[in-house]
Amino acid sequence: MLKRMIALMLSIVMLMAVLAGCGAAETLVDTEPATEAAPVATDAPDASVETEAAAPAELPTIRVGVMGGMLKAGLVVLARDLGIDEEEGFNLELVDVQSSADALTSIITGKDEMDVWSFQVMPSCNFIANGADIKIFGGSVAEGGAMICAKGHAEEYKDLENFKGKTILGIRGETGFITFIGLLVNAGFDVTKDINIVWTNAPAVLEGVAKGEGDVGFLPIEYTYFEDENINAEVVCHVGDLAENYICCRLTTSSQILEERRDDFVKLIKAQIRAYHVYQTDHETTIEVLSAYSGQTPEFVEDNIYNSCIKFTPDPYSDAIGPFYEVLRTMDFFDDPENAPDVYDHLDISLYQEALEEIMAEYPDDAVYEELYEIFLRQNSKMLAG
């Protein structure tokens, strides 16, 4: 794309520093001829001598950590690839990360590898509980997880009571599983006694369910398209069918970085909000961009982002983070559950509110943005009430 080509010409060194394929800033040079001024002194420069115009300041870069190729990065991908980032006054760079723990550790320790983590909320909550000085200040996506079981057994798991005594396979950072555990807790389960939880990785969840080593398993939706008909597994349900709009990926950074770059992060959220508008109103462009990013077919992308599997949302959803945090406490995720800090002290909804109100002023009477504001009031009521 033009932006990257110009960035390459400007600085090979800057391009080599990019970790996720987003180019450096496009520099604009004023090409208007200088206006000749009336001579006021005998030593005035010769008007025939061409003077070089000063280049404007380079746009700031915001480096956002993602898990490369996954559709849950959709809002920042749209913001970058459609040039919304530059229109909002910054350059968006995507940094591919293999694990949430690595990303958060990098941010906390100041390794200068990324500025914001945009995926799983569970590790962010866990880091907060164990003393990390980080802030959750926005969102990326809601829902996006599924429950699987061996073929022919899906009906057995339509009733929560049938889970007593069952072995459940899950991934520690997968939000859908934690959300489901919260449903069991609300139904009166003692999750330390009534079920057997086995933590593993995505391939092992599928293999374990197929071999009967686990009764059900939980996976991100991207891993539940079983192309091989011989695989002994099927989807029981999407977790969103059980808990609509449950939180998933959030925007997280350190308190120090947030303080230093607050204005830049407001621009990041504004770009996300505008990308959300594209997602809602221009399906064709959204599918084309995300298919190219993910390497998946347009049909796969459309099925996942427009058929209630993954819901993009830039909203912080702070009202949902508190209960989710308490489920983690119940499951002994924290080093010292009884003394874990109040998660609301590590949430900041003011950036999103500022960004959304600025967008609404720039694009008045827009139904998409008005709906986002209604969602904001509904999903952040506790913090808005003070």
C-alpha beads as a LAMMPS data file, in Angstrom:
LAMMPS data file: protein, C-alpha beads

386 atoms
385 bonds

1 atom types
1 bond types

-500.0 500.0 xlo xhi
-500.0 500.0 ylo yhi
-500.0 500.0 zlo zhi

Masses

1 110.0

Atoms # bond

1 1 1 0.000 0.000 0.000
2 1 1 1.082 3.562 -0.599
3 1 1 1.632 4.297 3.039
4 1 1 4.149 1.473 3.452
5 1 1 5.983 2.277 0.221
6 1 1 6.517 5.868 1.303
7 1 1 7.582 4.699 4.756
8 1 1 10.179 2.422 3.195
9 1 1 11.636 5.280 1.198
10 1 1 11.812 7.446 4.294
11 1 1 13.534 5.079 6.649
12 1 1 14.801 1.533 6.158
13 1 1 15.771 1.456 9.804
14 1 1 12.221 2.283 10.916
15 1 1 10.765 -0.395 8.656
16 1 1 13.055 -3.064 10.146
17 1 1 11.708 -2.180 13.590
18 1 1 8.143 -3.012 12.597
19 1 1 7.029 -6.363 14.061
20 1 1 3.613 -6.777 12.541
21 1 1 3.659 -5.437 9.048
22 1 1 2.377 -1.909 9.487
23 1 1 4.538 0.763 7.846
24 1 1 5.935 3.904 9.394
25 1 1 4.417 7.321 9.078
26 1 1 3.730 8.982 5.747
27 1 1 5.446 12.366 5.722
28 1 1 3.777 15.188 3.844
29 1 1 5.915 17.969 2.373
30 1 1 4.553 21.416 1.586
31 1 1 5.026 21.874 -2.147
32 1 1 3.442 25.330 -2.402
33 1 1 5.934 27.955 -3.667
34 1 1 7.069 30.500 -1.121
35 1 1 5.449 33.912 -1.433
36 1 1 7.984 36.583 -2.371
37 1 1 8.188 39.276 0.310
38 1 1 9.043 42.924 -0.250
39 1 1 12.728 43.603 0.425
40 1 1 13.308 45.131 3.844
41 1 1 17.075 44.842 4.152
42 1 1 20.078 44.794 1.862
43 1 1 21.172 41.403 3.213
44 1 1 17.832 39.706 2.507
45 1 1 18.251 36.314 0.792
46 1 1 18.031 36.202 -2.986
47 1 1 14.457 35.267 -3.916
48 1 1 15.812 33.239 -6.811
49 1 1 17.516 30.838 -4.403
50 1 1 15.189 27.903 -3.693
51 1 1 14.666 27.229 0.008
52 1 1 13.622 23.869 1.400
53 1 1 10.300 23.758 3.222
54 1 1 10.389 22.295 6.711
55 1 1 8.679 18.907 6.955
56 1 1 5.809 18.707 9.444
57 1 1 6.209 16.642 12.580
58 1 1 5.974 12.896 12.110
59 1 1 2.790 11.205 13.281
60 1 1 3.080 9.260 16.543
61 1 1 3.022 5.469 16.308
62 1 1 0.868 3.290 18.554
63 1 1 1.972 -0.332 18.693
64 1 1 -0.901 -2.708 19.442
65 1 1 -0.249 -6.333 20.356
66 1 1 -2.384 -8.911 18.537
67 1 1 -2.407 -12.645 17.939
68 1 1 -1.607 -12.589 14.241
69 1 1 -4.297 -13.585 11.788
70 1 1 -7.112 -13.930 14.329
71 1 1 -10.327 -12.129 13.438
72 1 1 -10.663 -10.693 16.927
73 1 1 -8.157 -8.025 15.886
74 1 1 -10.735 -6.808 13.365
75 1 1 -11.214 -3.215 14.549
76 1 1 -7.532 -2.303 14.620
77 1 1 -6.964 -4.100 11.310
78 1 1 -9.734 -2.087 9.661
79 1 1 -8.424 1.132 11.216
80 1 1 -4.942 0.455 9.865
81 1 1 -5.728 -0.939 6.435
82 1 1 -8.366 1.682 5.603
83 1 1 -6.107 4.554 6.656
84 1 1 -8.368 5.652 9.510
85 1 1 -5.356 5.779 11.817
86 1 1 -3.640 8.505 9.776
87 1 1 -6.887 10.449 9.478
88 1 1 -7.045 10.482 13.280
89 1 1 -3.431 11.623 13.537
90 1 1 -1.336 8.553 14.321
91 1 1 0.187 5.454 12.772
92 1 1 -1.125 2.084 13.909
93 1 1 1.388 -0.745 14.069
94 1 1 0.342 -4.323 14.836
95 1 1 2.767 -6.450 16.841
96 1 1 2.240 -10.207 16.635
97 1 1 2.449 -11.840 20.071
98 1 1 2.246 -15.512 20.986
99 1 1 0.776 -15.180 24.492
100 1 1 -1.019 -12.651 26.668
101 1 1 1.445 -13.186 29.502
102 1 1 4.349 -12.261 27.235
103 1 1 2.533 -9.158 26.010
104 1 1 1.595 -7.899 29.462
105 1 1 5.045 -8.633 30.856
106 1 1 6.586 -6.660 28.010
107 1 1 4.333 -3.679 28.708
108 1 1 4.828 -3.744 32.479
109 1 1 8.607 -4.079 32.335
110 1 1 8.995 -1.325 29.750
111 1 1 10.660 -3.418 27.063
112 1 1 9.469 -0.892 24.469
113 1 1 7.985 -3.585 22.215
114 1 1 4.345 -2.498 22.269
115 1 1 2.098 0.096 23.865
116 1 1 -1.264 -1.688 24.131
117 1 1 -2.425 -5.292 24.441
118 1 1 -5.752 -5.887 22.684
119 1 1 -6.646 -9.521 23.297
120 1 1 -7.680 -11.754 26.215
121 1 1 -9.076 -10.035 29.310
122 1 1 -8.452 -12.935 31.713
123 1 1 -4.662 -12.482 31.870
124 1 1 -5.162 -8.736 32.382
125 1 1 -7.437 -9.446 35.352
126 1 1 -4.974 -11.988 36.700
127 1 1 -2.068 -9.532 36.453
128 1 1 -4.145 -6.873 38.231
129 1 1 -5.048 -9.257 41.035
130 1 1 -1.410 -10.189 41.516
131 1 1 -0.214 -6.604 41.827
132 1 1 0.519 -5.326 38.310
133 1 1 -0.034 -1.602 37.778
134 1 1 -2.013 -1.849 34.549
135 1 1 -5.206 -0.300 33.214
136 1 1 -8.016 -1.662 31.045
137 1 1 -9.357 1.295 29.046
138 1 1 -11.264 -0.024 26.031
139 1 1 -12.495 -3.043 24.125
140 1 1 -11.960 -5.024 20.951
141 1 1 -14.518 -7.804 20.790
142 1 1 -17.211 -9.665 22.705
143 1 1 -18.145 -13.334 22.532
144 1 1 -16.197 -15.601 20.160
145 1 1 -16.008 -18.924 22.037
146 1 1 -17.701 -22.299 21.634
147 1 1 -18.327 -25.511 23.564
148 1 1 -17.535 -28.789 21.809
149 1 1 -18.221 -32.444 22.598
150 1 1 -17.912 -35.836 20.924
151 1 1 -20.264 -36.392 18.005
152 1 1 -23.781 -37.399 18.931
153 1 1 -23.655 -36.070 22.505
154 1 1 -24.548 -32.401 22.104
155 1 1 -28.059 -32.787 23.518
156 1 1 -26.612 -34.080 26.801
157 1 1 -25.106 -30.672 27.477
158 1 1 -28.096 -28.431 26.932
159 1 1 -28.886 -28.534 30.684
160 1 1 -26.362 -27.183 33.182
161 1 1 -27.283 -29.848 35.742
162 1 1 -25.823 -32.484 33.437
163 1 1 -22.323 -31.079 33.960
164 1 1 -21.951 -32.411 37.495
165 1 1 -19.129 -34.914 37.617
166 1 1 -17.971 -34.076 34.099
167 1 1 -14.431 -33.403 32.900
168 1 1 -14.142 -30.076 31.097
169 1 1 -11.133 -29.149 28.974
170 1 1 -10.205 -25.492 28.637
171 1 1 -7.513 -22.957 27.806
172 1 1 -6.581 -20.663 30.692
173 1 1 -6.830 -17.457 28.680
174 1 1 -10.037 -18.364 26.823
175 1 1 -12.765 -16.061 28.067
176 1 1 -15.690 -18.202 26.953
177 1 1 -14.678 -20.996 29.304
178 1 1 -14.370 -18.659 32.293
179 1 1 -17.764 -17.187 31.413
180 1 1 -19.276 -20.663 31.361
181 1 1 -17.728 -21.469 34.737
182 1 1 -19.426 -18.317 36.031
183 1 1 -22.754 -19.709 34.835
184 1 1 -22.097 -22.926 36.773
185 1 1 -21.231 -20.926 39.896
186 1 1 -24.490 -18.985 39.564
187 1 1 -26.309 -22.315 39.224
188 1 1 -24.924 -23.430 42.605
189 1 1 -21.927 -25.507 41.498
190 1 1 -18.839 -25.818 43.656
191 1 1 -16.398 -25.724 40.772
192 1 1 -13.630 -27.189 42.911
193 1 1 -15.679 -30.342 43.610
194 1 1 -18.613 -30.733 41.214
195 1 1 -16.576 -30.701 37.986
196 1 1 -13.082 -31.677 36.918
197 1 1 -11.282 -28.882 35.067
198 1 1 -8.292 -29.758 32.903
199 1 1 -6.236 -26.846 31.559
200 1 1 -4.530 -27.445 28.256
201 1 1 -4.075 -25.909 24.777
202 1 1 -6.354 -25.704 21.732
203 1 1 -5.126 -28.837 19.879
204 1 1 -5.293 -30.875 23.101
205 1 1 -8.857 -29.693 23.800
206 1 1 -10.003 -31.001 20.440
207 1 1 -8.023 -34.227 20.699
208 1 1 -9.160 -34.842 24.270
209 1 1 -12.838 -34.432 23.432
210 1 1 -12.508 -36.595 20.304
211 1 1 -10.833 -39.392 22.295
212 1 1 -13.236 -39.199 25.228
213 1 1 -10.613 -37.869 27.644
214 1 1 -12.903 -34.908 28.328
215 1 1 -16.678 -34.679 28.186
216 1 1 -16.723 -31.155 26.756
217 1 1 -14.132 -28.574 25.796
218 1 1 -14.025 -24.837 25.122
219 1 1 -12.257 -23.228 22.169
220 1 1 -12.109 -19.897 20.351
221 1 1 -14.587 -20.101 17.505
222 1 1 -11.808 -20.060 14.882
223 1 1 -10.743 -23.545 16.012
224 1 1 -14.162 -25.176 15.735
225 1 1 -14.422 -25.619 11.974
226 1 1 -13.678 -29.319 11.675
227 1 1 -12.927 -29.827 7.999
228 1 1 -12.048 -33.491 8.518
229 1 1 -15.339 -35.386 8.788
230 1 1 -13.529 -38.164 10.645
231 1 1 -12.844 -35.916 13.640
232 1 1 -15.063 -37.092 16.463
233 1 1 -16.220 -33.648 17.605
234 1 1 -19.093 -31.232 17.114
235 1 1 -20.111 -27.830 18.433
236 1 1 -22.617 -27.932 21.286
237 1 1 -23.255 -24.171 21.254
238 1 1 -21.623 -20.779 21.083
239 1 1 -20.992 -19.422 24.571
240 1 1 -22.724 -16.235 23.439
241 1 1 -25.933 -18.250 23.173
242 1 1 -25.692 -18.787 26.948
243 1 1 -24.274 -15.393 27.943
244 1 1 -24.964 -12.736 25.332
245 1 1 -22.245 -10.106 24.853
246 1 1 -19.892 -11.666 27.375
247 1 1 -16.590 -9.827 27.436
248 1 1 -13.560 -11.020 25.586
249 1 1 -10.644 -8.938 24.311
250 1 1 -9.925 -5.604 26.045
251 1 1 -7.380 -2.820 25.564
252 1 1 -4.764 -2.928 28.321
253 1 1 -1.632 -0.905 29.040
254 1 1 0.459 0.154 32.023
255 1 1 -0.631 3.084 34.163
256 1 1 2.581 4.874 33.248
257 1 1 2.116 4.495 29.496
258 1 1 -1.525 5.539 29.786
259 1 1 -0.574 8.701 31.639
260 1 1 2.153 9.549 29.124
261 1 1 0.114 8.768 25.988
262 1 1 -3.484 9.438 26.962
263 1 1 -4.172 11.788 24.034
264 1 1 -2.737 9.266 21.563
265 1 1 -4.909 6.503 22.999
266 1 1 -8.024 8.654 22.611
267 1 1 -7.092 8.838 18.918
268 1 1 -6.704 5.031 18.876
269 1 1 -10.204 4.584 20.288
270 1 1 -11.647 7.103 17.832
271 1 1 -10.116 5.071 15.008
272 1 1 -11.653 1.907 16.472
273 1 1 -15.053 3.564 16.727
274 1 1 -14.900 4.629 13.090
275 1 1 -13.758 1.125 12.110
276 1 1 -16.797 -0.202 13.996
277 1 1 -18.945 2.052 11.809
278 1 1 -17.432 0.411 8.704
279 1 1 -18.075 -3.017 10.239
280 1 1 -21.729 -2.136 10.767
281 1 1 -22.426 -0.366 7.477
282 1 1 -20.046 -1.788 4.852
283 1 1 -19.986 -5.561 5.064
284 1 1 -18.277 -6.005 1.714
285 1 1 -15.240 -3.886 2.626
286 1 1 -15.022 -5.383 6.100
287 1 1 -15.042 -8.947 4.793
288 1 1 -12.498 -8.139 2.081
289 1 1 -10.036 -6.520 4.496
290 1 1 -10.332 -9.184 7.191
291 1 1 -10.154 -12.041 4.692
292 1 1 -6.871 -10.634 3.383
293 1 1 -5.546 -10.161 6.938
294 1 1 -6.560 -13.564 8.299
295 1 1 -5.938 -15.665 5.193
296 1 1 -9.447 -17.094 5.595
297 1 1 -12.101 -17.256 2.895
298 1 1 -14.661 -14.445 2.662
299 1 1 -17.339 -17.018 3.566
300 1 1 -15.462 -17.951 6.754
301 1 1 -15.056 -14.309 7.753
302 1 1 -18.681 -13.460 7.073
303 1 1 -19.910 -16.459 9.058
304 1 1 -17.801 -15.517 12.062
305 1 1 -18.334 -11.772 12.313
306 1 1 -21.904 -11.404 11.093
307 1 1 -23.581 -14.548 12.415
308 1 1 -23.343 -13.963 16.182
309 1 1 -19.997 -15.730 16.721
310 1 1 -17.754 -12.705 17.209
311 1 1 -19.047 -9.218 17.947
312 1 1 -16.684 -6.305 17.503
313 1 1 -17.111 -3.667 20.180
314 1 1 -14.790 -0.821 21.183
315 1 1 -16.734 -0.259 24.426
316 1 1 -14.882 -0.933 27.731
317 1 1 -17.833 -3.019 29.072
318 1 1 -16.637 -2.205 32.587
319 1 1 -19.836 -3.479 34.229
320 1 1 -19.001 -6.980 32.976
321 1 1 -15.363 -6.964 34.085
322 1 1 -16.178 -6.876 37.810
323 1 1 -18.271 -10.093 37.850
324 1 1 -15.751 -11.800 35.560
325 1 1 -12.967 -10.854 37.977
326 1 1 -14.938 -12.409 40.839
327 1 1 -15.271 -15.706 38.958
328 1 1 -11.496 -15.788 38.616
329 1 1 -11.192 -15.146 42.349
330 1 1 -13.555 -18.049 43.050
331 1 1 -11.456 -20.327 40.843
332 1 1 -8.257 -19.434 42.755
333 1 1 -6.591 -17.833 39.756
334 1 1 -5.069 -15.190 42.032
335 1 1 -2.018 -15.623 44.255
336 1 1 -3.845 -14.081 47.219
337 1 1 -7.581 -14.095 46.401
338 1 1 -8.714 -12.519 49.666
339 1 1 -6.440 -9.513 49.275
340 1 1 -6.683 -9.010 45.523
341 1 1 -7.170 -5.302 44.704
342 1 1 -10.459 -3.846 43.519
343 1 1 -10.490 -4.311 39.751
344 1 1 -12.455 -1.075 39.283
345 1 1 -9.359 0.828 40.439
346 1 1 -7.691 -0.502 37.288
347 1 1 -10.420 0.455 34.808
348 1 1 -10.579 3.779 32.983
349 1 1 -13.638 4.519 30.839
350 1 1 -12.889 8.217 30.412
351 1 1 -10.839 7.788 27.229
352 1 1 -13.632 5.928 25.482
353 1 1 -16.226 8.464 26.620
354 1 1 -14.077 11.340 25.361
355 1 1 -13.411 9.621 22.030
356 1 1 -17.056 8.724 21.448
357 1 1 -18.311 12.205 22.318
358 1 1 -15.757 13.751 19.938
359 1 1 -16.869 11.383 17.166
360 1 1 -20.534 12.204 17.785
361 1 1 -19.739 15.929 17.550
362 1 1 -17.917 15.383 14.260
363 1 1 -20.631 13.112 12.828
364 1 1 -23.904 14.367 14.368
365 1 1 -27.129 12.380 14.154
366 1 1 -25.345 9.199 13.078
367 1 1 -27.416 6.199 14.178
368 1 1 -24.405 3.902 14.670
369 1 1 -22.630 6.311 17.005
370 1 1 -25.833 7.129 18.880
371 1 1 -26.371 3.433 19.499
372 1 1 -22.791 3.099 20.738
373 1 1 -23.461 5.865 23.247
374 1 1 -26.570 4.073 24.514
375 1 1 -24.480 0.913 24.913
376 1 1 -21.815 2.915 26.760
377 1 1 -24.344 4.221 29.276
378 1 1 -25.756 0.728 29.781
379 1 1 -22.491 -1.235 29.975
380 1 1 -20.593 1.186 32.221
381 1 1 -23.312 2.245 34.645
382 1 1 -21.383 1.455 37.842
383 1 1 -18.392 3.640 36.998
384 1 1 -20.565 6.411 35.557
385 1 1 -22.483 6.478 38.824
386 1 1 -19.204 6.995 40.668

Bonds

1 1 1 2
2 1 2 3
3 1 3 4
4 1 4 5
5 1 5 6
6 1 6 7
7 1 7 8
8 1 8 9
9 1 9 10
10 1 10 11
11 1 11 12
12 1 12 13
13 1 13 14
14 1 14 15
15 1 15 16
16 1 16 17
17 1 17 18
18 1 18 19
19 1 19 20
20 1 20 21
21 1 21 22
22 1 22 23
23 1 23 24
24 1 24 25
25 1 25 26
26 1 26 27
27 1 27 28
28 1 28 29
29 1 29 30
30 1 30 31
31 1 31 32
32 1 32 33
33 1 33 34
34 1 34 35
35 1 35 36
36 1 36 37
37 1 37 38
38 1 38 39
39 1 39 40
40 1 40 41
41 1 41 42
42 1 42 43
43 1 43 44
44 1 44 45
45 1 45 46
46 1 46 47
47 1 47 48
48 1 48 49
49 1 49 50
50 1 50 51
51 1 51 52
52 1 52 53
53 1 53 54
54 1 54 55
55 1 55 56
56 1 56 57
57 1 57 58
58 1 58 59
59 1 59 60
60 1 60 61
61 1 61 62
62 1 62 63
63 1 63 64
64 1 64 65
65 1 65 66
66 1 66 67
67 1 67 68
68 1 68 69
69 1 69 70
70 1 70 71
71 1 71 72
72 1 72 73
73 1 73 74
74 1 74 75
75 1 75 76
76 1 76 77
77 1 77 78
78 1 78 79
79 1 79 80
80 1 80 81
81 1 81 82
82 1 82 83
83 1 83 84
84 1 84 85
85 1 85 86
86 1 86 87
87 1 87 88
88 1 88 89
89 1 89 90
90 1 90 91
91 1 91 92
92 1 92 93
93 1 93 94
94 1 94 95
95 1 95 96
96 1 96 97
97 1 97 98
98 1 98 99
99 1 99 100
100 1 100 101
101 1 101 102
102 1 102 103
103 1 103 104
104 1 104 105
105 1 105 106
106 1 106 107
107 1 107 108
108 1 108 109
109 1 109 110
110 1 110 111
111 1 111 112
112 1 112 113
113 1 113 114
114 1 114 115
115 1 115 116
116 1 116 117
117 1 117 118
118 1 118 119
119 1 119 120
120 1 120 121
121 1 121 122
122 1 122 123
123 1 123 124
124 1 124 125
125 1 125 126
126 1 126 127
127 1 127 128
128 1 128 129
129 1 129 130
130 1 130 131
131 1 131 132
132 1 132 133
133 1 133 134
134 1 134 135
135 1 135 136
136 1 136 137
137 1 137 138
138 1 138 139
139 1 139 140
140 1 140 141
141 1 141 142
142 1 142 143
143 1 143 144
144 1 144 145
145 1 145 146
146 1 146 147
147 1 147 148
148 1 148 149
149 1 149 150
150 1 150 151
151 1 151 152
152 1 152 153
153 1 153 154
154 1 154 155
155 1 155 156
156 1 156 157
157 1 157 158
158 1 158 159
159 1 159 160
160 1 160 161
161 1 161 162
162 1 162 163
163 1 163 164
164 1 164 165
165 1 165 166
166 1 166 167
167 1 167 168
168 1 168 169
169 1 169 170
170 1 170 171
171 1 171 172
172 1 172 173
173 1 173 174
174 1 174 175
175 1 175 176
176 1 176 177
177 1 177 178
178 1 178 179
179 1 179 180
180 1 180 181
181 1 181 182
182 1 182 183
183 1 183 184
184 1 184 185
185 1 185 186
186 1 186 187
187 1 187 188
188 1 188 189
189 1 189 190
190 1 190 191
191 1 191 192
192 1 192 193
193 1 193 194
194 1 194 195
195 1 195 196
196 1 196 197
197 1 197 198
198 1 198 199
199 1 199 200
200 1 200 201
201 1 201 202
202 1 202 203
203 1 203 204
204 1 204 205
205 1 205 206
206 1 206 207
207 1 207 208
208 1 208 209
209 1 209 210
210 1 210 211
211 1 211 212
212 1 212 213
213 1 213 214
214 1 214 215
215 1 215 216
216 1 216 217
217 1 217 218
218 1 218 219
219 1 219 220
220 1 220 221
221 1 221 222
222 1 222 223
223 1 223 224
224 1 224 225
225 1 225 226
226 1 226 227
227 1 227 228
228 1 228 229
229 1 229 230
230 1 230 231
231 1 231 232
232 1 232 233
233 1 233 234
234 1 234 235
235 1 235 236
236 1 236 237
237 1 237 238
238 1 238 239
239 1 239 240
240 1 240 241
241 1 241 242
242 1 242 243
243 1 243 244
244 1 244 245
245 1 245 246
246 1 246 247
247 1 247 248
248 1 248 249
249 1 249 250
250 1 250 251
251 1 251 252
252 1 252 253
253 1 253 254
254 1 254 255
255 1 255 256
256 1 256 257
257 1 257 258
258 1 258 259
259 1 259 260
260 1 260 261
261 1 261 262
262 1 262 263
263 1 263 264
264 1 264 265
265 1 265 266
266 1 266 267
267 1 267 268
268 1 268 269
269 1 269 270
270 1 270 271
271 1 271 272
272 1 272 273
273 1 273 274
274 1 274 275
275 1 275 276
276 1 276 277
277 1 277 278
278 1 278 279
279 1 279 280
280 1 280 281
281 1 281 282
282 1 282 283
283 1 283 284
284 1 284 285
285 1 285 286
286 1 286 287
287 1 287 288
288 1 288 289
289 1 289 290
290 1 290 291
291 1 291 292
292 1 292 293
293 1 293 294
294 1 294 295
295 1 295 296
296 1 296 297
297 1 297 298
298 1 298 299
299 1 299 300
300 1 300 301
301 1 301 302
302 1 302 303
303 1 303 304
304 1 304 305
305 1 305 306
306 1 306 307
307 1 307 308
308 1 308 309
309 1 309 310
310 1 310 311
311 1 311 312
312 1 312 313
313 1 313 314
314 1 314 315
315 1 315 316
316 1 316 317
317 1 317 318
318 1 318 319
319 1 319 320
320 1 320 321
321 1 321 322
322 1 322 323
323 1 323 324
324 1 324 325
325 1 325 326
326 1 326 327
327 1 327 328
328 1 328 329
329 1 329 330
330 1 330 331
331 1 331 332
332 1 332 333
333 1 333 334
334 1 334 335
335 1 335 336
336 1 336 337
337 1 337 338
338 1 338 339
339 1 339 340
340 1 340 341
341 1 341 342
342 1 342 343
343 1 343 344
344 1 344 345
345 1 345 346
346 1 346 347
347 1 347 348
348 1 348 349
349 1 349 350
350 1 350 351
351 1 351 352
352 1 352 353
353 1 353 354
354 1 354 355
355 1 355 356
356 1 356 357
357 1 357 358
358 1 358 359
359 1 359 360
360 1 360 361
361 1 361 362
362 1 362 363
363 1 363 364
364 1 364 365
365 1 365 366
366 1 366 367
367 1 367 368
368 1 368 369
369 1 369 370
370 1 370 371
371 1 371 372
372 1 372 373
373 1 373 374
374 1 374 375
375 1 375 376
376 1 376 377
377 1 377 378
378 1 378 379
379 1 379 380
380 1 380 381
381 1 381 382
382 1 382 383
383 1 383 384
384 1 384 385
385 1 385 386
